[in-house]
């Protein structure tokens, strides 16, 4: 099953020209036959995040993939903002992501707050901002279950 996805980079320092992680997300999705219904680079601010989720819903996205804002820095607010929206959480996503990340990078994996949940007929995923983390999350977790997860969401 191919789905419509919206890609969002939360960053106070990147723009579309310097957004490797957002580019990786779009390329991986399209290579697997999914549609990218939108793409934005936004500041890591709750109002911008909520407005972009609403924009993704209006664009018909079934999945919204965030990159950035999942660390423990003072400005990292993506996780808290999304968790406040979640109707159902997918704790296994973050748990498995950190386990796989630990196998690749070791103990720094514990500082990732990668998360996922559902909201108004969409699945929202929050991945760290590094291209390596985006590839790991997409190839090992998200892509293998994307069609299945969207089907389950609509049952």
HELIX and SHEET records of a PDB file:
HELIX    1   1 UNK A   16  UNK A   18  5                                   3    
HELIX    2   2 UNK A   20  UNK A   31  1                                  12    
HELIX    3   3 UNK A   46  UNK A   58  1                                  13    
HELIX    4   4 UNK A   78  UNK A   85  1                                   8    
HELIX    5   5 UNK A   91  UNK A  105  1                                  15    
HELIX    6   6 UNK A  106  UNK A  111  5                                   6    
HELIX    7   7 UNK A  131  UNK A  137  1                                   7    
HELIX    8   8 UNK A  138  UNK A  142  3                                   5    
HELIX    9   9 UNK A  143  UNK A  153  1                                  11    
SHEET    1   A 6 UNK A  35  UNK A  42  0                                        
SHEET    2   A 6 UNK A   4  UNK A  10  1                                        
SHEET    3   A 6 UNK A  63  UNK A  67  1                                        
SHEET    4   A 6 UNK A 122  UNK A 127  1                                        
SHEET    5   A 6 UNK A 115  UNK A 119 -1                                        
SHEET    6   A 6 UNK A  88  UNK A  89 -1                                        
END                                                                             
